[in-house]
Amino acid sequence: MKKTLIAAAAASFALAGGAAADDVKLGVILGYTGPLESITPAMAAGAELAMKEVTDAGGILGGMNVVSVRGDSTCIDAAAASAAAERLITSDGIAAIVGADCSGVTTAILQNVALANGVVMVSPSATSPALTTIEDNGLFFRTSPSDARQGKIVSDVLTDKGVKEIAISYTNNDYGKGLADSIETNFKAAGGSVTINASHEDGKADYSAEVGALAAAGGEVLVVAGYVDQGGKGIIQASLDSGAFDTFYLPDGMVGQALPDAIGDGLNGSYGALPGTDSEGATNYLKMAEEAGFTSGAFSPESYDAAALIMLAMEAAGSTDSAAFKDKVMEVANAPGEQIQPGELAKALKIIRDGGDIDYVGASAVELIEPGESAGNYREIKIEDGKIETVGYR
């Protein structure tokens, strides 16, 4: 009941003040409930920070304010996610979607709703390699890199630490399977050995059977390609409780302060990586988030960038119609043009209105490659004294 009330509140939050008839509405469809709910608030806040920045600067297309309408993807329930997207499009009249977050629900919304309605989606965090080649009619983009890239990063980090043998546990969905396969392929190509590559289901109370199989296979490090608030956390806790593993690699879906807060000292010494950059824009965004009253986290910069790209593309096309502005997303995201950092959206809009070109760099050093996904930068982290610390960038 509590999660239902939270989801309902999230869905109506951004419209509490009322939206004028000539406002443009963007759907922010993320997992306000579900296995990523602890990192979702900063993601939504990032997208809405960009919308507020544009609205405060006078809006787009001659004065249209940009309003957020939230919808709950749940991260894992494709039917619920599709229903939320359908409702936002047909009832609330959104012009585009920031989201979704998890790869499975993103795929479902794209195939079941966005394509049928011709609506642009820009996901800040759906990383399945399958989304690279999915049929999208030019409507789907993402500001986070594919897990085909992340698999190489995982392999590089492990190899640099001298790890020769790993076990992999992945959440049994598109994201987990795609990432696990990419990690295995890259790690083996680098000369490493994968003792087991096995799935786990989210929502279980007991992961002793899964951990027993992982322990029997062995490995120096357990790579957990799961979710920070769900089965991934359960696998780690069961591994520590049984003594099966004491060092874990944490891919992007496992990086959130909620994890060390829940696990405690047993997570110290583990490490991982998530999309991120040490660019000027990243530094600026951290300050902007703090000033806005929230702390940036995993995929929050990418969420700001997703919303920014939609609004800038609309301005460049002179239209809020996806059919018109979808072809402008790549144009505003890449060179040539004046580079645009977080906090410079008003400047970007003026350049576009004056007939100039922009190269949106944003909070995550955006560089979109065909077919509309980020080339990819990663922030390497470690867990020390119960905190997530940045140790470098790749």
Secondary structure, 3 states (H helix, E strand, C coil): CHHHHHHHHHHHHCCCCCCCCCCEEEEEEECCCCCCCCCHHHHHHHHHHHHHHHHHCCCECCCECEEEEEEECCCCCHHHHHHHHHHHHHCCCCCEEEECCCHHHHHHHHHHHHHHHCCEEEECCCCCCHHHHCCCCCCEEECCCCHHHHHHHHHHHHHHCCCCEEEEEEECCHHHHHHHHHHHHHHHHCCCEEEEEEEECCCCCCCHHHHHHHHHHCCCEEEEECCCCCHHHHHHHHHHHHCCCCCEEECHHHCCCHHHHHHHHHHCCCEEEEECCCCHHHHHHHHHHHHHCCCCCCCHHHHHHHHHHHHHHHHHHCCCCHHHHHHHHHHHHCCCCEEECCCCHHHHHHHHHCCCCEEECCCCCCCEECCCEECCCEEEEEEECCEEEEEEEC
